[in-house]
Amino acid sequence: MKKIFISVGEISGDNYASELVKRLKNYQIYAVAGPKMEVAGVIPVASIKDISVVGLTEAISKYKKIKEVFEKSVNILKEGIDLLIVVDFPGFNIKLIKKAKKLGIKTVYFISPQVWAWGKGRIKDIVENTDVLISILPFEEEIYKPFVSGKFKFFFVGHPLLDIVKTYETEESFKQKLSIPKHKKIIGLLAGSRESEVNVLLPIMLQSARLLSKSLENTHFVIPATVNMVEKVLEKTKNFNDLPLTVITSNLSKLDIPRFENPSYEVMKHSVFSVIASGTATLEAAIIGNPFILVYKVSPITYFIGKRLVSIPFLGLPNIIAGREVVPELLQEKCTPINIANKTLEFLFDKKLQEKQKQDLLEVRSKLGEKGAIDKAAEIISILLEKGQV
């Protein structure tokens, strides 16, 4: 049986890779894995909790652990892996594909890093050390097309979220399971899946919820906590017992709180409005199509460096894909409780604004390609493994 090694560094990567694993059952798969990949049947070498970071300051604090995971991964590659698949997460994964290439191992980059936003110098490293790049964003073809050759192949397969984003609850059943009265409106608070995001963004969101609760009587706030962050989220909400607030999480958690197959998607679907940390969740929300705003805040040094490196006008994927701001972005000094509360109220009391954003989000969704991205990616990978080329 041929052996695959998969490396992911974030919850979104775990989401995509777990679906890929389900379609690659004829292979033995080792992985730097998240919870969904473990359930899908990989042999975990390390957890994404050990390496998931945002920004320079967090990377420094986790440097020793990241180095340990990297060395462990390289040792597994040396033991006879036939194919390395890396998912985004360039700081770790570009180094790993370089090691694999030196060892003569075939490499697939599934989901390119955001080289169109920053780090264009990485394109050369990706092209030289990747046999096949499988892209999920339509505009990336223009970036990589000049480099396609016998040694480097590029495929755009569409976006996996078109297949992955599913909800199973009705508004009535969702409220019933959370003991929320029927007449109340839900506002979603999604602070992200990384520890730094929960530490920085969730307190700001909770303070904005406190402000909103003074203006909105029939409102209930719901936080979908990722399984790796649920205990941290519960800790952060302890001082907000005065709020009509419920924390939910994934079925993968063993905690005695409401659990769902896709908690974030249920919140996005059944909320009249959501406040969402920048990241994959904003594209998931765009696919679901209900109104939301995007927020983000990092350490001053990370922001200072990032501003000098980033070459695009927007942070949010829906806005990047649309080529204009369809989702308001409250970043850094604008990411405050009062600004979030005011922007939320602006949407809630303006039906035309809500409808305009819903139409814009339909346009974003239409640009993501057709369904079946994971099936196409798995087929490409299987052909590469069996025939040595695609």
C-alpha positions in Angstrom: 0.0 0.0 0.0 1.4 3.4 -1.0 1.9 6.0 1.7 0.9 9.6 1.8 1.9 12.3 4.2 -0.5 15.3 4.5 0.5 18.5 6.3 -2.1 21.1 7.5 -1.7 23.9 9.9 -5.1 25.4 10.5 -8.7 24.3 11.1 -9.8 25.3 7.5 -7.0 23.1 6.1 -8.2 20.2 8.4 -11.7 20.8 7.0 -10.5 20.4 3.4 -8.0 17.7 3.9 -10.4 15.5 5.9 -12.7 15.4 2.9 -9.7 14.5 0.7 -8.7 11.7 3.1 -12.2 10.2 2.8 -11.6 9.8 -1.0 -8.1 8.3 -0.7 -9.0 5.2 1.2 -6.6 3.0 -0.8 -3.6 4.6 0.7 -2.0 4.7 4.2 -2.0 8.4 5.3 0.2 10.0 7.9 -0.5 13.6 8.8 0.1 16.7 10.8 -3.6 16.7 11.4 -6.6 18.4 12.9 -9.6 16.7 14.6 -11.6 16.0 11.4 -8.6 14.3 9.7 -8.1 12.1 12.7 -11.8 11.0 12.6 -11.4 10.4 8.8 -8.7 7.8 9.6 -5.2 9.4 9.2 -2.3 8.3 11.4 -1.5 11.5 13.3 2.1 12.5 13.6 1.3 15.8 15.3 -1.6 18.2 15.9 -2.3 21.5 14.3 -2.7 22.9 17.8 1.1 22.7 18.1 1.9 24.8 15.0 -1.1 27.0 14.2 -0.1 30.7 14.5 -0.9 34.1 13.2 1.8 36.7 13.0 5.4 37.1 14.1 4.9 37.4 17.9 2.8 34.1 18.1 5.3 32.3 15.8 8.2 33.2 18.2 6.3 31.9 21.2 5.7 28.6 19.5 9.0 28.3 17.7 10.3 25.3 19.7 7.2 23.3 19.2 7.0 24.1 15.5 10.6 23.0 15.1 9.9 19.7 16.9 6.9 19.0 14.6 8.9 19.9 11.5 11.7 17.5 12.4 9.3 14.7 13.2 7.6 15.2 9.8 10.9 15.1 8.0 11.8 11.8 9.8 8.5 10.3 8.6 9.2 11.4 5.0 12.6 9.6 5.2 10.9 6.4 6.2 9.4 5.8 2.8 6.5 8.2 1.9 5.4 8.1 -1.8 3.6 11.5 -1.9 3.6 14.6 0.2 0.4 16.8 0.2 0.6 20.2 1.8 -2.3 22.5 2.4 -1.7 26.2 2.4 0.3 27.2 5.6 3.4 28.4 3.7 5.8 29.2 6.6 5.9 25.5 7.5 4.8 23.8 4.3 7.2 25.4 1.8 10.1 24.2 3.9 8.6 20.7 4.0 8.1 20.4 0.2 11.8 21.5 -0.2 12.8 18.6 2.1 10.5 16.2 0.2 11.9 17.3 -3.2 15.5 16.6 -2.0 14.4 13.1 -0.9 12.9 12.4 -4.3 9.3 12.4 -3.0 6.4 13.6 -5.3 4.7 16.8 -4.0 1.2 18.3 -4.3 0.4 21.7 -3.1 -3.4 21.6 -2.4 -4.6 25.2 -1.9 -1.9 27.7 -2.7 -0.7 30.2 -0.2 -2.0 33.7 -0.8 0.9 34.8 -2.9 -1.4 37.3 -4.7 -1.7 39.2 -1.4 1.8 39.0 0.0 5.0 36.9 -0.3 5.2 36.9 -4.1 8.8 35.7 -3.7 7.3 32.4 -2.5 6.1 31.6 -6.1 9.6 30.5 -7.2 9.9 28.1 -4.2 6.5 26.7 -4.8 7.0 26.1 -8.5 10.5 24.6 -8.1 9.4 22.2 -5.4 5.9 21.2 -6.4 4.9 18.6 -9.0 1.2 19.5 -9.0 -0.5 22.6 -7.6 -4.3 22.2 -7.1 -5.9 25.6 -6.8 -9.3 26.5 -5.4 -9.5 30.2 -6.4 -10.2 31.2 -10.1 -7.8 34.1 -10.3 -4.7 32.1 -9.3 -4.4 30.5 -12.8 -3.1 33.9 -14.2 -0.4 33.9 -11.5 0.9 30.3 -12.1 0.2 29.9 -15.8 3.6 31.3 -16.9 5.3 28.6 -14.9 3.5 25.5 -16.1 5.9 22.9 -17.6 6.7 19.2 -17.6 7.9 19.6 -14.1 5.1 21.8 -12.7 1.4 21.2 -13.4 -1.5 23.5 -12.3 -5.2 22.6 -11.9 -8.1 24.8 -10.8 -10.8 22.5 -9.4 -13.3 25.0 -8.0 -13.8 25.7 -4.3 -14.3 22.8 -1.8 -16.5 24.9 0.4 -19.3 24.6 -2.3 -19.5 20.9 -1.3 -18.5 21.2 2.4 -20.8 24.0 3.5 -24.0 22.2 4.7 -26.6 22.8 7.4 -28.9 20.3 8.9 -31.1 22.3 11.3 -34.2 24.5 10.6 -34.3 27.8 12.4 -37.0 26.3 14.6 -35.0 23.1 15.5 -31.8 25.1 16.1 -33.5 27.5 18.5 -35.2 24.7 20.2 -32.0 22.8 20.8 -30.5 26.0 22.3 -33.6 26.9 24.3 -33.9 30.2 22.5 -37.5 31.5 22.3 -38.9 31.5 18.8 -39.4 35.3 18.6 -35.8 36.1 19.4 -33.3 36.9 16.6 -29.8 35.3 16.7 -26.6 37.3 16.2 -23.5 35.1 15.5 -20.1 35.9 17.0 -17.3 34.0 15.2 -13.9 34.8 16.7 -11.8 32.3 14.7 -10.0 29.0 15.4 -6.6 30.2 16.6 -5.7 30.9 20.2 -4.5 34.4 19.4 -7.8 35.2 17.6 -9.9 34.0 20.5 -7.7 35.9 23.0 -7.9 39.2 21.1 -11.1 39.2 19.1 -13.6 37.4 21.4 -13.5 39.9 24.3 -14.1 42.8 21.8 -17.0 40.9 20.3 -18.5 40.2 23.7 -18.2 43.8 24.7 -20.0 44.8 21.5 -22.7 42.2 22.3 -23.1 43.9 25.7 -23.6 47.2 23.9 -26.1 45.7 21.4 -28.1 44.0 24.1 -29.0 47.5 25.5 -30.5 48.5 22.2 -31.9 45.1 21.1 -34.3 43.4 23.4 -35.2 40.3 21.4 -31.7 39.2 20.6 -29.7 36.1 21.5 -26.0 35.8 20.8 -24.5 32.5 19.7 -20.8 31.6 19.6 -19.8 28.5 17.6 -16.5 27.4 19.2 -14.1 25.2 17.2 -13.3 22.0 19.0 -9.7 23.1 19.7 -10.8 26.4 21.2 -14.0 25.6 23.0 -12.6 25.5 26.6 -10.8 28.8 25.9 -14.1 30.3 24.6 -16.0 29.1 27.7 -13.4 30.7 29.9 -13.6 34.0 28.1 -17.4 34.1 28.4 -17.5 33.6 32.2 -17.7 37.3 32.9 -20.6 37.8 30.5 -23.3 35.9 32.3 -25.6 38.9 32.1 -25.8 38.4 28.3 -28.4 36.2 26.4 -25.5 34.1 25.1 -24.9 30.4 24.2 -21.7 28.7 23.3 -22.0 25.7 21.0 -19.4 23.4 19.5 -18.7 20.4 17.2 -19.9 16.9 17.7 -16.2 16.0 18.0 -16.1 17.6 21.4 -17.0 15.7 24.6 -18.0 18.8 26.5 -21.6 19.0 27.9 -22.7 21.9 25.7 -24.9 22.0 22.6 -23.0 20.2 19.8 -23.6 20.1 16.0 -22.1 18.5 12.9 -21.2 22.0 11.6 -21.8 24.5 14.4 -20.4 27.6 12.5 -22.6 26.9 9.5 -25.7 26.5 11.6 -24.9 29.9 13.3 -24.3 31.6 9.9 -27.5 30.2 8.5 -29.8 31.0 11.4 -28.4 34.4 12.4 -30.0 37.6 11.2 -26.4 39.0 11.3 -22.9 37.8 12.2 -19.6 39.3 13.3 -16.8 37.1 11.8 -13.1 37.1 12.1 -11.2 37.4 8.8 -10.3 34.0 7.3 -12.0 31.0 5.6 -15.1 31.6 7.8 -15.9 34.8 5.8 -16.0 32.8 2.5 -18.2 30.1 4.2 -20.5 32.9 5.3 -20.6 34.3 1.8 -21.7 30.9 0.5 -24.5 30.7 3.1 -25.4 34.2 2.1 -26.7 36.0 5.2 -25.4 39.5 6.2 -22.2 39.9 8.2 -19.2 42.1 8.8 -15.5 41.1 9.0 -13.3 42.0 11.9 -9.6 41.5 12.7 -6.9 42.7 15.0 -3.3 41.5 15.5 -0.3 42.7 17.5 1.0 46.2 16.4 4.3 44.7 15.2 2.6 42.0 13.1 0.2 44.7 11.6 3.1 47.1 10.9 5.1 44.3 9.0 2.0 43.1 7.3 1.0 46.5 5.9 4.3 46.8 4.2 4.1 43.3 2.7 0.5 43.1 1.6 -0.3 44.4 -1.9 -4.1 44.2 -2.1 -6.7 46.7 -0.8 -8.9 44.1 1.1 -8.3 41.5 3.8 -11.5 39.5 3.3 -11.7 36.7 0.7 -15.3 37.8 -0.4 -14.0 41.3 -1.1 -10.9 40.0 -2.9 -13.0 37.7 -5.1 -15.6 40.5 -5.8 -12.9 43.1 -6.5 -14.7 45.6 -4.2 -15.9 45.8 -0.7 -19.1 43.8 -0.4 -18.5 43.0 3.3 -17.4 45.9 5.6 -14.0 45.4 7.2 -13.3 46.6 10.7 -9.5 46.2 11.2 -7.0 47.1 13.9 -8.0 50.4 15.5 -11.4 50.3 13.8 -12.0 46.9 15.5 -13.7 48.2 18.6 -16.9 47.2 20.5 -18.6 50.5 19.6 -17.8 50.3 15.9 -18.9 46.7 15.7 -22.1 47.5 17.5 -22.8 50.5 15.3 -22.2 48.7 12.1 -24.4 45.8 13.3 -27.3 48.2 14.1 -26.8 49.9 10.7 -27.4 46.6 8.9 -30.2 45.4 11.2 -32.2 48.6 10.7 -31.6 48.9 6.9 -33.4 46.2 4.8 -32.0 47.6 1.6 -28.4 47.3 2.9 -29.1 43.7 3.9 -30.5 42.8 0.5 -27.7 44.6 -1.4 -25.1 42.5 0.5 -27.1 39.3 -0.1 -27.0 40.0 -3.8 -23.3 40.7 -3.7 -22.6 37.5 -1.9 -24.5 35.5 -4.6 -22.1 37.0 -7.1 -19.1 36.0 -5.0 -20.5 32.4 -4.8 -21.0 32.3 -8.5 -17.3 33.1 -9.1 -16.1 30.0 -7.1 -16.6 27.5 -9.9 -18.6 24.3 -9.8 -19.2 21.7 -7.1 -17.0 18.6 -7.0 -13.6 20.2 -6.2 -12.6 17.5 -3.7 -13.5 14.7 -6.0 -11.4 16.3 -8.8 -8.5 16.9 -6.5 -8.6 13.2 -5.2 -8.6 12.0 -8.8 -5.6 14.1 -9.8 -3.7 12.8 -6.7 -4.6 9.2 -7.4 -3.4 9.5 -11.0 -0.1 11.1 -9.8 0.4 8.3 -7.3 -0.4 5.4 -9.7 1.2 6.7 -12.9 3.9 9.1 -11.6 2.5 12.0 -13.6 -0.7 13.8 -14.6 
